Amino acid sequence: MKSVVFVCLGNICRSPMAEAIFNHLVDEAGLSNAITVSSRATSTEEEGNPPHPGAQETMRRHGLDFTGFRSQPISKQDFETADYIITMDQQNVANLKRMAPAGTEQKIHLCLDIVPGHEGQEIPDPWYTHKFEYTYDLLMSALPSWLNKISN
């Protein structure tokens, strides 16, 4: 069983959208018994909160399930059990590398690095930009490639 954790700052916009999209892709591929998907925050500011209303609206529009979702900070156990920790921007990468127990740093990846020509590109935080559909589009440009990589 492979484990994927998506991470952003508050775990109320980008990473829950990534979790919902990836879960959908995993289900469509018939890989629900082979890949577990979750999402976490690098901060505790939003702990226990549901996704941002803009993220909820976008997920509903695309038929994604986020039932029961609540923001959670990343834990030491997440670093140890995850095979892939996929994050949204360089600040998330820096925060995660600072928090990572020794020997787990190689699990941390920038989401768009898998898209040729987009290496190092960040997914802007829609909490600030209010561009939730753009966030969805960027995630959709990368997540099928992540699924291909992780499932092979």
C-alpha positions as CSV (number, residue, x, y, z in Angstrom):
1,M,0.0,0.0,0.0
2,K,1.4,3.4,-1.0
3,S,0.6,6.5,1.0
4,V,0.4,10.0,-0.4
5,V,0.0,13.1,1.7
6,F,-0.7,16.5,0.1
7,V,0.4,19.5,2.1
8,C,-0.2,23.3,2.1
9,L,0.0,26.0,4.8
10,G,-3.5,25.7,6.3
11,N,-4.9,22.6,4.8
12,I,-8.2,24.3,3.8
13,C,-7.6,25.2,0.2
14,R,-4.9,23.6,-2.0
15,S,-4.2,20.4,-0.2
16,P,-7.8,19.3,0.5
17,M,-8.6,20.0,-3.2
18,A,-5.6,17.9,-4.1
19,E,-6.7,15.1,-1.8
20,A,-10.2,15.1,-3.2
21,I,-9.0,15.2,-6.8
22,F,-6.4,12.5,-6.2
23,N,-8.9,10.3,-4.3
24,H,-11.2,10.6,-7.4
25,L,-8.4,9.7,-9.8
26,V,-7.4,6.7,-7.6
27,D,-11.0,5.5,-7.5
28,E,-11.4,5.9,-11.2
29,A,-8.2,3.8,-11.8
30,G,-9.4,1.1,-9.5
31,L,-6.4,1.6,-7.1
32,S,-8.3,2.3,-3.9
33,N,-6.8,-0.8,-2.3
34,A,-3.3,0.2,-3.3
35,I,-3.0,3.9,-2.6
36,T,-4.1,5.9,0.5
37,V,-4.5,9.6,0.2
38,S,-4.6,12.3,2.9
39,S,-3.7,16.0,3.3
40,R,-2.1,18.1,6.1
41,A,-1.1,21.6,7.0
42,T,2.4,23.0,7.9
43,S,0.7,25.3,10.5
44,T,-1.9,24.7,13.2
45,E,-3.9,28.0,12.4
46,E,-6.8,26.2,10.7
47,E,-6.7,23.0,12.7
48,G,-10.2,21.4,12.8
49,N,-11.7,23.7,10.2
50,P,-13.5,22.6,7.0
51,P,-12.2,23.6,3.6
52,H,-12.4,27.3,2.6
53,P,-15.9,28.1,1.1
54,G,-14.2,28.8,-2.3
55,A,-12.5,25.4,-2.2
56,Q,-15.8,23.8,-1.3
57,E,-17.6,25.5,-4.1
58,T,-15.0,24.4,-6.6
59,M,-14.9,20.8,-5.4
60,R,-18.7,20.6,-5.6
61,R,-18.7,22.0,-9.1
62,H,-16.3,19.2,-10.1
63,G,-18.2,16.5,-8.3
64,L,-15.5,15.9,-5.7
65,D,-16.2,14.4,-2.3
66,F,-14.8,16.2,0.8
67,T,-17.4,14.9,3.3
68,G,-16.1,15.1,6.9
69,F,-12.9,16.8,5.9
70,R,-11.2,18.8,8.7
71,S,-7.7,20.5,8.6
72,Q,-4.9,18.7,10.4
73,P,-1.3,19.6,10.9
74,I,1.3,17.2,9.6
75,S,2.8,14.9,12.2
76,K,6.0,12.9,12.7
77,Q,4.0,9.8,11.9
78,D,2.9,11.3,8.6
79,F,6.6,11.7,7.6
80,E,7.3,8.2,8.6
81,T,4.4,6.4,7.0
82,A,4.0,8.5,3.8
83,D,5.7,7.4,0.6
84,Y,5.2,10.8,-1.0
85,I,4.6,14.2,0.6
86,I,3.5,16.5,-2.2
87,T,3.3,20.2,-1.5
88,M,2.3,23.4,-3.2
89,D,4.9,26.0,-2.9
90,Q,8.6,26.6,-2.0
91,Q,7.7,27.9,1.5
92,N,5.8,24.6,2.2
93,V,8.9,22.7,1.0
94,A,11.2,24.7,3.3
95,N,8.8,24.3,6.2
96,L,8.5,20.5,5.6
97,K,12.2,20.0,5.3
98,R,12.7,21.8,8.6
99,M,10.1,19.7,10.3
100,A,11.1,16.3,8.7
101,P,12.6,13.7,10.8
102,A,16.1,12.6,9.6
103,G,15.9,10.4,6.6
104,T,12.4,11.4,5.4
105,E,13.4,14.6,3.5
106,Q,13.5,12.8,0.1
107,K,9.8,12.1,0.4
108,I,9.0,15.8,-0.1
109,H,8.1,17.0,-3.6
110,L,6.8,20.2,-5.2
111,C,3.5,19.3,-6.9
112,L,4.2,20.9,-10.3
113,D,7.8,19.5,-10.5
114,I,6.3,16.4,-12.3
115,V,4.9,18.6,-15.2
116,P,7.6,19.1,-17.9
117,G,8.4,22.8,-18.2
118,H,6.8,23.6,-14.8
119,E,9.6,22.4,-12.5
120,G,9.9,24.8,-9.6
121,Q,6.6,26.4,-10.3
122,E,4.3,27.0,-7.3
123,I,0.5,26.6,-7.0
124,P,-0.5,30.1,-5.6
125,D,-2.6,30.0,-2.5
126,P,-6.2,30.8,-3.4
127,W,-6.8,32.0,0.1
128,Y,-5.0,35.1,-1.1
129,T,-5.8,35.0,-4.9
130,H,-9.4,33.8,-4.7
131,K,-8.7,31.9,-7.9
132,F,-9.9,28.5,-6.8
133,E,-10.7,27.3,-10.3
134,Y,-7.1,28.1,-11.4
135,T,-5.9,26.1,-8.4
136,Y,-8.1,23.2,-9.6
137,D,-6.7,23.5,-13.1
138,L,-3.1,23.5,-11.9
139,L,-3.7,20.5,-9.7
140,M,-5.3,18.7,-12.6
141,S,-2.3,19.4,-14.8
142,A,-0.1,17.5,-12.3
143,L,-2.1,14.9,-10.3
144,P,-2.6,12.4,-13.2
145,S,1.2,12.3,-13.7
146,W,1.7,11.7,-9.9
147,L,-0.8,8.9,-10.1
148,N,1.0,7.3,-12.9
149,K,4.4,7.6,-11.1
150,I,3.0,6.3,-7.8
151,S,1.1,3.4,-9.2
152,N,4.0,2.1,-11.3
